[in-house]
Amino acid sequence: MTKAEDFHLPELETTAQSIALLETIPFISLGVAMLSLFLFGWVAENVAHDRTTNFDLSVRMWIHSYASPGLTKAMIAVSFLGGYGLVIAAILAPVVFLRFHWRRATLWLVVTILGALVLDLTLKYAFHRARPTPFFVDLPRTYSFPSGHALFSFCFYGVLAGLLMGRTRSRRARVLIWLSAATLVGAIGLSRIYLGVHYPSDVIAGYLTATLWVSTLLALDRMRTGVKSRKSLL
């Protein structure tokens, strides 16, 4: 069982960190960001030239073959956690963080979500990809590429998991946090394909966009922290 004392409340920026670690994380994060950008560009090019049609159709129909009334209800509920449910959580989380005086964590969440919003709107209007015909719900009014649910769920739940993990001593609790976040983010993307409101390539592009954004933020933040740490040693 995870004990209450496994969670500690001080802001992470006040915690001493290894200079070597601070210098390594930005390079890894930038590498992940560059890879995500390359893969997104590859997916986007194939979508723009209609090369993903067979892939999208085959995956859509394969997932749809497992449809059932009970599973449909579950997928609608999971999809809610990536839509209006996420909006509610994104409003409540900063309030809770500020109550614990986690100002840096609050800033992280706000910047992450605002950046994700800009990316989602910009890319949707840049590609103007029409939605597929839904299976179980009404047709959303926004464009299809990339999936906003995939993008926002990865950014919010992924960053939230990272912030909570950094404030948790228990290794078991850390693993549970990451597994829960990964499962939820994956389920949300799957739900959008199951419900028929997105192509699989939309969801993949949403995840890649989120990876690019979060990795870039992490690299910039670690570089700033590293500079401050080196100055403090002078």
C-alpha positions, 0 to 999 in steps of 0.5 A: 500500500502507498503511504501518505508520507510517500508524497511530498509537497515542496516545489521541485525547483527548490530541490537540488538536482545533479548538474550532469542530469540537467545537462543530459535531459535537454539533449534527450528531449530535443532528440525526441522532439526532432524525431516526433517532428520528422514522423509527424511530417511523414504522416502529414505528407502521406495524409495530404497525398491520400496515401493513408486511405487503405491503412485508415480504412482497414484499422477503422473496420477492424476496430469496428468489428469488435463493437458492442452496446456495452463497449460503445457506452464505455468508449463514449465515457472514455472519450468524455475524459479526453473532451469535456472531462479533460476541460474540467480537470484542466481547470481544477488541477491548477486550483489544487496545485496553487493550494499546495503552492506548486506555482511552477507545476501550475505554470507548466500545465497552463503553458502546455494546454495553451500551446496544445490549443494553438497547435490543434487549431493551427494544424486543423485549419492548415490541413482542412481534413474532413471527418470520417462518417461516425459510427455511434455519435454525431459528427463533430464540427471541427476538422479531423487532422490531427485528433484534438482528443489525442493531442490534449490527453497526451499533453494534459495527462502525460504532464500531470503524471510527470508532475505528480511522479516528481513529487512522489517518493514511492517507486510503486506509486510512480509506476502506477501513475505512469501506467494509469496515464499511459492507459488513459491516453491510449484508451482515449485515442482508441475511443475516437477511432472506435466511435468513428470520429477520427481516422487512425492517422489523425490519432497518431498525428495527435500523439506526435504533435503532443510529443513534440510540444512536451519534449520541447517544453521539457528541453527548454525548462531543463536548460533554464534550470541548468543555467540557474544551477551553474550560476549558483555554483559560481 
